[in-house]
Amino acid sequence: MDHHLYEMKEEEKYGFINKQGQWVIPPMYKRTSNFSEGLACVKTFDNKRGYINIHNEMVIELCSAEYLGDFSHGLAIISLNGKYGCINKNGQFAAAPRFDSIYAINSSSSYSAEVSGKWGLFDRNAKEIIKPIYDSLGTFSEGLAFFENSGKCGFIDEHGDVVIKSIFLDVSSFSGGLASVSLDGENYGFINKLGEFVIPPKYYQLKDFSEGLAGFRTKTGGKWGYLNTSGEEVIKTKFQSVWAFKEGLAPVESKERYGYIDRKGKFIWKNAFLVAHEFYYGLGRINFDGEWGYINPQGEWIYKPKGF
């Protein structure tokens, strides 16, 4: 049985519902985030901040924190007094707040962090893995992370060895074995892990691949469509904006409203919502004129906005 809970808003209060659309944690919070690894960040109306479990128990309280991130690979990024660190699920500091910034938690529980304007890689206990020598260092995805020095970007492995030289003006993380890059900041294509273009740099803008499809558009102000990993434009350019495919569906914008399409470009919901989010653990969250709701992959309501 799926016990995942979903963030829900009702009358300016936040709580959580289950996959059947039933309230499990009533709307009682000023702010919430989705559950991640069994914990969710919340803020109460008397300004307490911390993490609750699925039983609505505040198991970690950090009222003085300026930022509380979601848990990922056993750690959550937090900030205190303008510095960043990481806590574990017991609320203990795995890394005391001493960094200027932390990018994201990698699958190995390492993270890219900024020290005095330079970025390096550190393990879960804040031990240095790669010296902070980069102007920017991304999260590791599929074994590689992008880095930037002197305005040029490339990719390194987890040992700090350069795998793809820094010849690009702009890059994204690898997804599905491909990363979008640009040599001139204007024309984008996809490279493989050898740094070879497999989809030529002829696009004005690209999204990352997800479930084998990536959003693209060919000119500024142009419509969006989707291409596959062979570079074939499989869904025509007809949308104002597009998001990633998750669980076979993607949110798209058309005529100032949002809906969902399947992998063939067919609408499941067309131009119905003020906002539509990517699917998450089997449900898609929508906003219908200020009210939240959830649908399943068949396009059926799980939680229907009262005003719909």
Secondary structure, 3 states (H helix, E strand, C coil): CCCCCEEEEECCEEEEECCCCCEEEEEEECEECCCECCEEEEECCCCCEEEECCCCCEEEECCCCCEECCCECCEEEEEECCEEEEECCCCCEEEEEEECEEEEECCCCCEEEEECCEEEEECCCCCEEEEEEECEECCCECCEEEEEECCEEEEECCCCCEEEEEEECEECCCECCEEEEECCCCCEEEECCCCCEEEEEEECEECCCECCEEEEECCCCCCEEEEECCCCEEEEEEECEECCCECCEEEEEECCEEEEECCCCCEEEEEEECEECCCECCEEEEEECCEEEEECCCCCEEECCCCC
